[in-house]
């Protein structure tokens, strides 16, 4: 799949082949390479979005930030 190619999640079922048990219940799925790569890409994008949202929440609340005064003291202490 080239970077210019776009595959939507709706395209994946066209490439899916389901393995079923004796009762006809799906037990496994086989995807072609493009379908598998599309799913992996979508999952990675979702993970990236979740990380960005978490970091954005921390930024808004100031969580993980060092107050400037504390940073200045640390700089002064390191300079000695």
C-alpha angles and dihedrals in degrees: 000000000000125000089250092055116094123201121185125207087249089063094058098074089060089064096040121108115192126211112210134195126233091283092051094253113145111248103167142009132216119204130190116243095265092050092050092047091049092054092047090049092050091049092049091049090051091050091049091051091051091050091049091050092049092049091046091054091049091049093051092051094043090240111159094017122124116222112244093240091055090047091051091051090051090051091049092049091050091049092060 
